[in-house]
Amino acid sequence: VKIFIVDYFDQRLARVAELLPAHALPVLRTVKFWVFSDALIGGQTQCADYYEKRPGSPSSAGIPESVGGGIRWNGSFCPSSRRAAGKGSDVIHELAHAWDDLAYNPGDQKVNGQCPVTDWQPPSMSSTSDYSSSMLGMVNCENESPVTDAYFSARRAGLHDHSYASWNHAEYFAVLSEAWFASGHFSPHSRVELLDYDPVGAAAVEAAWKVVP
């Protein structure tokens, strides 16, 4: 089992290194990885979770600050999860969080926990949803970046209401990055579909990954 888990991540990391921009790789290679044979993340059996490096973020999740900028993987669940079919989409998803945190939009524009302009709570979803409680209470700040602007634009237009991308701008960026570089679980699944469905979001994601740290 351990050999399979290592092989699983080796293959996906190698594949992702071919898909993501070369200038992003030095930053992404600083991201720490922890793989557990079985682990609950956010009280649920999920594939992975990225812990932001922003001050206070890891401690707010009840874990040491030293894990900031790292990804915890559930090694027994990820290989069999529905996202494994995305040819590295699960890895791209978490590394998109890392890129957002470390290079694209480092720092936090909230002042004393409040958004400078507007906030928007995640939508209500069925209790049977895979993501029914993991993101509740997260606040989205408008006017932080082109990606957040695209996220709010999509929410107002009713786009991605069926998708994890609707939860907050961080998940919006990560889910759309899956489609942009590989094959996402949620529709739109591919770059072509994304450009047709949410051209504003597609342009924001493309530009975000072109940022040179």
Salt bridges, closest charged atoms under 4 A:
GLU18 OE1 - ARG15 NH1 3.58
GLU52 OE2 - ARG54 NH1 2.88
ASP101 OD1 - ARG54 NE 3.52
ASP130 OD2 - ARG82 NH2 2.85
GLU142 OE2 - ARG156 NH2 2.48
GLU171 OE1 - HIS93 NE2 2.89
GLU171 OE1 - HIS97 NE2 3.18
GLU178 OE2 - ARG83 NH2 2.33
GLU178 OE2 - HIS93 ND1 2.64
ASP198 OD2 - HIS160 NE2 2.85
GLU206 OE2 - LYS210 NZ 3.52
